[in-house]
Amino acid sequence: MAIEVAAPAKLNLALHVTGLRADGYHLLDSLVVFADIGDRVRVGPADRLSLEITGPESAGLSAGEDNLVLRAARSFAAGGGAKIVLEKNLPVASGIGGGSADAAATLTALARLWGRTPPDDRAILALGADVPVCLAGRPARMSGIGEALAPVPPLPEGLAVVLVNPRVPVATPAVFGALAHKDNPAMAAIPGAFADAAALAGWLTRQRNDLEAPAIRTAPVIATVLDSIAATGPLLTRMSGSGATSFGLFGAFAPAAAAAAELAAAHPGWWVRAARLLPSPGRGR
């Protein structure tokens, strides 16, 4: 018996850093959504825990004991054996939740395989700030240090993005370290509904990603990526997470796919993908 679980790419449509706790954790306020591309985790019975990494983005990713997938597996109160295969399709250290999504998918898959409940909230959060929202797997307003998740009104149907990573890994601690102000204003109240994609983009333009500027100082190529995406005509251009992946938001998939083709042709060394945003559960595209 093998169980396979998708680990979709996570996007921060907005990401505000609103404070710094005494223990060094940053306080966040973010609108998080997920795309229909990502990694995949497959688990099967075994006498001991093991991890195999495959896929086009597996190069350079260690399957050692510090891998977040194995850490997630060991976070269950009572250990067990399993053969875990991670199919890596998202760039490593790219700001779209790859490692956190992989950990969340591992928790889900092993809970099913072993017939156990997932670890408690504290153990899940200890794996990373994005793991709780990735485990929930639905659009949410994420706050606190990642533990506070609030549902958001259904977003417009048909939303799509072009995702671009310049193949430059960006270390999250370095980006937070370069952040000039730690106590920025929170996001505005999210409207009860958005009439269409343009209305969502209009609201998002009044929000921010506070990590964008420090990430650009860390990796200046991100500014080039943002300018290149903007030239393809999206409703909004922004960096996700702590970078280096940035996105252009479109109201439909066809223009996102056209933008991806244009960007891939102009920058063959970049990772470029078009994707649809996943709707809230119970609502179709």
C-alpha positions as CSV (number, residue, x, y, z in Angstrom):
1,M,0.0,0.0,0.0
2,A,1.4,3.4,-1.0
3,I,-0.1,6.8,-0.3
4,E,0.7,9.8,-2.4
5,V,-0.1,13.4,-1.3
6,A,0.4,16.6,-3.3
7,A,2.6,19.4,-1.8
8,P,1.4,22.5,-3.7
9,A,3.4,25.7,-4.1
10,K,2.4,28.3,-1.5
11,L,2.2,32.0,-2.5
12,N,2.1,35.0,-0.3
13,L,-0.1,37.4,-2.2
14,A,0.8,39.9,0.6
15,L,3.3,39.5,3.5
16,H,3.6,42.1,6.2
17,V,6.1,41.9,9.0
18,T,4.4,43.4,12.0
19,G,6.8,42.8,14.9
20,L,9.6,40.9,16.5
21,R,9.1,38.8,19.6
22,A,11.6,38.6,22.4
23,D,12.5,35.1,21.4
24,G,13.6,36.3,17.9
25,Y,10.5,35.1,16.0
26,H,9.0,37.6,13.6
27,L,5.3,38.4,13.6
28,L,3.6,38.1,10.3
29,D,0.4,39.0,8.6
30,S,-0.1,37.4,5.2
31,L,-2.6,36.4,2.6
32,V,-1.6,32.9,1.5
33,V,-2.9,30.9,-1.5
34,F,-1.8,27.7,-3.2
35,A,-1.1,26.8,-6.9
36,D,-1.8,23.7,-8.8
37,I,1.9,22.8,-9.2
38,G,4.3,21.6,-6.6
39,D,6.1,18.6,-5.2
40,R,4.7,15.2,-4.3
41,V,5.3,12.9,-1.4
42,R,4.7,9.1,-1.5
43,V,4.9,6.9,1.5
44,G,4.7,3.1,1.9
45,P,5.2,0.6,4.7
46,A,8.8,-0.3,5.8
47,D,10.7,-1.4,8.8
48,R,12.5,1.9,9.2
49,L,12.3,5.5,8.1
50,S,14.0,6.2,4.8
51,L,13.9,9.1,2.3
52,E,14.5,9.0,-1.4
53,I,14.5,12.3,-3.4
54,T,13.7,12.3,-7.1
55,G,12.4,14.9,-9.6
56,P,13.9,17.7,-11.7
57,E,14.8,19.9,-8.7
58,S,16.4,17.1,-6.5
59,A,20.0,18.0,-7.3
60,G,21.9,19.2,-4.3
61,L,19.1,18.4,-1.9
62,S,20.3,16.2,0.9
63,A,18.2,13.2,2.2
64,G,20.1,13.4,5.5
65,E,18.6,13.5,9.0
66,D,18.1,17.2,8.9
67,N,15.8,17.1,5.9
68,L,12.5,18.6,6.8
69,V,10.6,15.6,5.5
70,L,12.4,13.3,7.9
71,R,12.0,15.8,10.7
72,A,8.2,15.8,10.0
73,A,8.2,12.0,10.1
74,R,10.0,12.0,13.4
75,S,7.6,14.5,14.9
76,F,4.9,11.9,15.5
77,A,4.7,10.9,19.1
78,A,5.3,7.3,18.4
79,G,7.8,6.6,15.7
80,G,7.2,4.1,12.9
81,G,8.8,2.9,9.7
82,A,8.1,4.1,6.2
83,K,9.7,4.4,2.8
84,I,9.3,8.1,1.8
85,V,9.8,9.3,-1.7
86,L,9.9,13.0,-2.3
87,E,9.4,14.1,-6.0
88,K,11.0,17.6,-6.0
89,N,9.5,19.9,-8.7
90,L,9.9,23.3,-7.0
91,P,13.2,25.0,-6.7
92,V,14.9,24.8,-3.3
93,A,14.9,27.8,-1.0
94,S,12.6,29.7,-3.3
95,G,10.0,31.4,-1.1
96,I,7.0,29.3,-2.4
97,G,6.9,26.9,0.6
98,G,8.5,23.9,-1.0
99,G,10.1,22.5,2.2
100,S,7.1,23.4,4.3
101,A,4.7,22.0,1.8
102,D,6.8,18.8,1.7
103,A,6.7,18.5,5.5
104,A,2.9,19.1,5.6
105,A,2.3,16.5,2.8
106,T,4.5,14.0,4.8
107,L,2.5,14.6,8.0
108,T,-0.8,13.9,6.0
109,A,0.6,10.9,4.2
110,L,2.1,9.2,7.3
111,A,-1.1,9.9,9.4
112,R,-3.0,7.9,6.8
113,L,-0.4,5.2,6.5
114,W,0.0,4.7,10.2
115,G,-3.6,5.4,11.2
116,R,-2.6,8.1,13.6
117,T,-3.5,11.7,14.2
118,P,-0.9,14.3,13.2
119,P,1.4,15.8,15.8
120,D,0.1,18.6,18.0
121,D,0.2,22.2,16.9
122,R,3.4,23.0,18.8
123,A,5.3,20.2,17.1
124,I,3.9,21.2,13.7
125,L,4.9,24.9,14.1
126,A,8.4,23.8,15.3
127,L,8.9,22.5,11.8
128,G,8.5,26.0,10.3
129,A,6.2,29.0,10.2
130,D,4.6,28.0,6.9
131,V,3.9,24.3,7.8
132,P,0.6,25.0,9.6
133,V,-0.9,26.9,6.6
134,C,0.5,24.3,4.2
135,L,-1.1,21.5,6.3
136,A,-4.4,23.4,6.1
137,G,-4.0,23.6,2.3
138,R,-6.5,26.4,1.7
139,P,-6.4,30.2,1.2
140,A,-6.0,31.8,4.6
141,R,-4.9,34.9,6.4
142,M,-1.8,33.8,8.4
143,S,-0.7,35.8,11.4
144,G,1.3,35.5,14.6
145,I,4.4,33.5,13.8
146,G,2.4,31.3,11.4
147,E,0.2,29.6,13.9
148,A,-2.9,31.8,13.6
149,L,-5.0,30.9,10.5
150,A,-8.2,32.7,9.6
151,P,-10.4,31.8,6.6
152,V,-10.8,34.3,3.8
153,P,-13.7,35.0,1.6
154,P,-13.7,33.0,-1.7
155,L,-11.3,34.6,-4.2
156,P,-12.4,35.3,-7.8
157,E,-12.6,32.2,-10.0
158,G,-10.0,31.4,-12.7
159,L,-7.0,33.2,-11.1
160,A,-3.6,32.2,-12.5
161,V,0.0,33.1,-12.0
162,V,3.3,33.0,-13.8
163,L,6.0,32.0,-11.3
164,V,9.7,32.9,-11.9
165,N,12.8,32.0,-10.0
166,P,16.2,33.2,-11.2
167,R,17.9,30.1,-9.9
168,V,19.4,32.1,-7.0
169,P,18.7,30.6,-3.6
170,V,17.9,33.2,-0.9
171,A,18.5,32.4,2.8
172,T,15.4,33.4,4.8
173,P,17.5,34.5,7.9
174,A,19.6,36.8,5.7
175,V,16.5,38.5,4.3
176,F,14.9,39.0,7.7
177,G,18.3,40.3,9.0
178,A,18.3,42.9,6.2
179,L,14.8,44.1,7.1
180,A,15.1,47.7,8.2
181,H,11.8,47.9,10.1
182,K,10.4,45.1,12.1
183,D,7.1,46.7,13.2
184,N,5.3,47.5,10.0
185,P,1.5,48.0,9.7
186,A,-0.7,45.0,9.3
187,M,-2.7,44.2,6.2
188,A,-5.9,46.1,5.7
189,A,-9.2,44.2,6.4
190,I,-9.9,41.8,3.6
191,P,-13.2,42.7,1.9
192,G,-16.1,40.3,2.1
193,A,-15.9,39.6,-1.6
194,F,-13.9,40.7,-4.7
195,A,-16.0,41.4,-7.8
196,D,-13.3,40.1,-10.1
197,A,-9.5,39.5,-10.4
198,A,-8.9,43.2,-11.1
199,A,-10.6,44.1,-7.8
200,L,-8.4,41.6,-5.9
201,A,-5.3,43.0,-7.6
202,G,-6.4,46.6,-6.7
203,W,-6.7,45.7,-3.1
204,L,-3.4,43.8,-3.2
205,T,-1.5,46.8,-4.7
206,R,-2.3,48.6,-1.4
207,Q,-0.7,45.8,0.6
208,R,3.0,44.8,0.5
209,N,5.6,42.2,0.8
210,D,7.9,43.7,3.5
211,L,10.6,41.2,2.6
212,E,10.9,42.3,-1.0
213,A,13.2,45.2,-0.5
214,P,15.7,43.4,1.8
215,A,15.6,40.3,-0.6
216,I,16.5,42.6,-3.5
217,R,19.4,43.9,-1.5
218,T,20.5,40.3,-0.8
219,A,19.9,39.2,-4.4
220,P,19.6,42.2,-6.8
221,V,18.5,39.9,-9.7
222,I,15.1,39.8,-8.0
223,A,14.5,43.3,-9.2
224,T,15.2,42.2,-12.8
225,V,12.8,39.3,-12.4
226,L,10.0,41.7,-11.1
227,D,10.6,44.1,-14.0
228,S,10.5,41.2,-16.5
229,I,7.3,39.9,-15.2
230,A,5.7,43.3,-15.1
231,A,6.5,43.7,-18.8
232,T,4.2,40.8,-19.6
233,G,1.1,42.6,-18.4
234,P,-0.1,41.0,-15.2
235,L,-2.6,42.6,-12.9
236,L,0.0,42.5,-10.1
237,T,3.7,41.7,-9.8
238,R,5.2,40.7,-6.4
239,M,7.8,38.5,-4.7
240,S,6.5,35.6,-2.7
241,G,7.8,34.8,0.8
242,S,11.4,35.7,1.4
243,G,12.2,35.1,-2.3
244,A,13.6,34.6,-4.7
245,T,10.5,33.4,-6.6
246,S,8.3,36.2,-7.8
247,F,4.9,36.1,-9.5
248,G,2.6,37.8,-11.9
249,L,-1.2,37.6,-11.1
250,F,-3.6,37.1,-14.0
251,G,-7.3,36.7,-14.2
252,A,-7.1,33.6,-16.4
253,F,-4.7,30.9,-17.3
254,A,-4.1,31.7,-21.0
255,P,-2.3,35.0,-20.4
256,A,-0.3,33.5,-17.6
257,A,0.8,30.7,-20.0
258,A,1.7,33.2,-22.6
259,A,3.7,35.2,-20.1
260,A,5.5,32.1,-19.1
261,A,6.4,31.2,-22.7
262,E,7.7,34.8,-23.2
263,L,9.8,34.8,-20.1
264,A,11.2,31.3,-20.6
265,A,12.3,32.3,-24.1
266,A,14.0,35.5,-23.0
267,H,15.6,33.9,-19.9
268,P,16.4,30.3,-20.5
269,G,18.3,30.0,-17.3
270,W,15.4,30.9,-15.1
271,W,12.7,28.5,-13.7
272,V,9.4,29.7,-15.2
273,R,6.0,28.1,-14.8
274,A,2.4,29.1,-15.3
275,A,-0.1,27.7,-12.8
276,R,-3.7,28.1,-11.7
277,L,-4.5,29.1,-8.1
278,L,-6.4,26.5,-6.2
279,P,-9.8,27.5,-5.1
280,S,-11.2,27.3,-1.6
281,P,-12.5,23.8,-0.8
282,G,-16.0,23.4,-2.0
283,R,-15.7,26.0,-4.7
284,G,-14.7,25.1,-8.3
285,R,-12.6,27.3,-10.6
